[in-house]
Amino acid sequence: MVNYAWTCSCCGEKYDTLPFDWSMAAPDDYNAVPEAEREVRTLISRNFCTVDGQAFVRGVIEIPVTDFDGTLRFGLWVSVSEASERTILQVWDDPDCSRHGPFFGWLRSRLGPYPDTLNLKASLRLRDDIAPAIDLKPTDHPLAVDQRRGISVTRVAEIAEKLMSHR
């Protein structure tokens, strides 16, 4: 949370802080599996998930805020190949893991304030002692554009309103 006074246009509530960090607990593929089948079809931890044999890794999309000292971060999930998963698991705890990769993947989290984000092409970049970065491939999708160009703090508040209204 960052000190920044704003008023939600949806409910009129006043806030003294602006949330700059959001995270999805699981990829959409996991959430699509009926709860009764999850024990058999899935495995999930904080950073890794497998659904019907497909591997997913949680990473962070970072969007610079151009007119405020901050970065908007979304903890989202990317599907990776079996070979990429093996490498990532082997080097995950290596203090020099950033020398491996990047790994191609598909974004597998819907991010409500944006048009459908499923299957955006992405690159998962391991970083030493911090969550992997998700770099979207350059397209005209608004999320990819925002990641490249940055957004205003006013736009951060708009995104926060939309995300908070879906909780």
C-alpha positions in Angstrom: 0.0 0.0 0.0 1.2 3.5 -0.9 0.0 6.7 0.7 -2.2 8.3 -1.8 -5.7 9.7 -1.0 -8.4 8.8 -3.4 -12.2 8.3 -3.5 -13.7 5.2 -5.2 -16.1 6.4 -7.9 -18.2 3.2 -7.5 -19.0 3.4 -3.8 -17.8 6.9 -2.8 -15.6 5.4 -0.1 -12.4 7.4 0.7 -9.0 5.7 1.0 -5.7 7.0 2.3 -3.6 4.3 0.5 -3.5 2.9 -2.9 -2.8 -0.8 -3.4 0.0 -1.4 -5.8 0.3 -5.1 -5.4 -2.3 -7.7 -6.6 -2.0 -11.4 -6.8 -4.0 -14.4 -8.1 -3.9 -17.5 -5.9 -4.1 -19.9 -8.8 -4.2 -19.9 -12.6 -7.6 -19.9 -14.3 -7.1 -23.5 -15.3 -7.0 -24.5 -11.7 -10.2 -22.6 -10.8 -11.9 -24.2 -13.8 -11.5 -27.7 -12.3 -14.5 -28.7 -10.1 -13.5 -28.7 -6.4 -14.4 -32.4 -6.1 -11.8 -33.2 -8.8 -8.9 -31.0 -7.7 -7.2 -33.5 -5.4 -6.9 -35.9 -8.3 -6.2 -33.5 -11.2 -4.1 -30.7 -9.6 -1.2 -29.9 -7.5 -0.7 -26.3 -6.2 1.7 -24.4 -4.1 2.5 -20.7 -3.7 4.5 -20.5 -7.0 3.8 -23.7 -8.9 0.7 -25.4 -10.2 -0.1 -28.4 -12.3 -3.5 -29.1 -13.9 -3.9 -32.4 -15.8 -0.1 -32.4 -16.4 0.2 -28.8 -17.6 2.7 -26.8 -15.6 2.1 -23.2 -14.4 4.5 -20.8 -12.7 3.5 -17.7 -10.8 5.3 -14.5 -11.7 4.9 -10.8 -11.6 3.9 -8.3 -14.3 5.3 -4.9 -13.3 3.9 -1.7 -14.8 5.8 1.5 -14.1 3.7 4.4 -12.7 4.9 7.4 -14.7 3.8 10.3 -12.5 4.2 8.7 -9.0 7.1 6.9 -7.3 5.8 3.3 -7.6 5.2 0.2 -9.7 1.9 -1.6 -10.1 2.5 -5.3 -9.7 0.2 -8.2 -10.7 1.1 -11.7 -9.4 -0.2 -13.9 -12.3 0.3 -17.3 -13.7 2.0 -18.5 -16.9 1.9 -21.9 -18.5 5.3 -23.4 -19.4 6.4 -26.4 -21.2 7.4 -29.6 -19.4 11.1 -29.0 -20.3 10.9 -25.4 -19.0 9.2 -26.6 -15.8 12.0 -29.2 -15.2 14.7 -26.5 -15.6 12.8 -23.9 -13.4 12.3 -26.5 -10.6 16.0 -27.5 -10.8 17.3 -23.9 -10.5 14.5 -22.3 -8.4 16.6 -22.1 -5.2 19.9 -21.4 -6.9 21.0 -17.9 -5.8 22.1 -17.3 -9.4 18.9 -18.6 -11.0 18.6 -15.5 -13.2 21.2 -16.9 -15.6 18.6 -19.5 -16.7 15.9 -18.7 -19.2 13.9 -16.8 -20.2 11.1 -19.3 -20.6 8.2 -18.9 -23.1 4.7 -19.2 -21.8 1.1 -18.2 -22.1 -0.6 -15.9 -19.6 -3.2 -18.0 -17.8 -4.8 -15.4 -15.5 -7.7 -13.2 -16.4 -7.2 -9.7 -15.1 -10.6 -8.0 -14.9 -9.7 -4.4 -15.6 -8.3 -5.4 -19.0 -9.9 -7.1 -22.1 -9.4 -10.9 -21.9 -5.8 -11.5 -20.9 -5.8 -15.3 -21.3 -3.2 -16.7 -23.7 -1.2 -13.5 -24.1 2.3 -14.5 -25.2 4.7 -14.0 -22.4 8.3 -14.6 -21.3 9.0 -15.8 -17.7 12.3 -14.4 -16.5 13.8 -15.8 -13.3 15.3 -13.3 -10.9 17.6 -13.8 -8.0 15.8 -13.7 -4.6 12.5 -12.3 -6.0 9.5 -13.6 -7.9 10.0 -14.2 -11.6 9.1 -11.4 -14.0 6.5 -11.9 -16.6 7.3 -9.9 -19.7 4.4 -9.7 -22.2 5.3 -10.0 -25.8 4.9 -6.6 -27.6 1.3 -6.4 -28.9 -1.4 -3.8 -29.0 -3.2 -5.5 -26.0 -3.8 -2.8 -23.4 -1.9 -4.8 -20.7 1.1 -5.2 -22.9 1.0 -1.5 -23.9 0.7 -0.5 -20.2 3.7 -2.7 -19.3 5.8 -1.1 -22.0 4.7 2.6 -21.6 3.7 2.8 -18.0 0.5 4.3 -16.6 -0.6 7.3 -14.5 -1.5 7.0 -10.8 -5.0 8.0 -11.8 -5.1 4.8 -13.9 -3.8 2.8 -10.9 -6.8 4.1 -8.9 -9.2 3.1 -11.7 -7.7 -0.4 -11.8 -7.9 -0.7 -8.0 -11.6 0.3 -8.1 -12.3 -2.4 -10.7 -10.4 -5.1 -8.8 -11.9 -4.2 -5.4 -15.4 -4.3 -6.8 -14.9 -7.9 -8.0 -13.8 -9.2 -4.6 
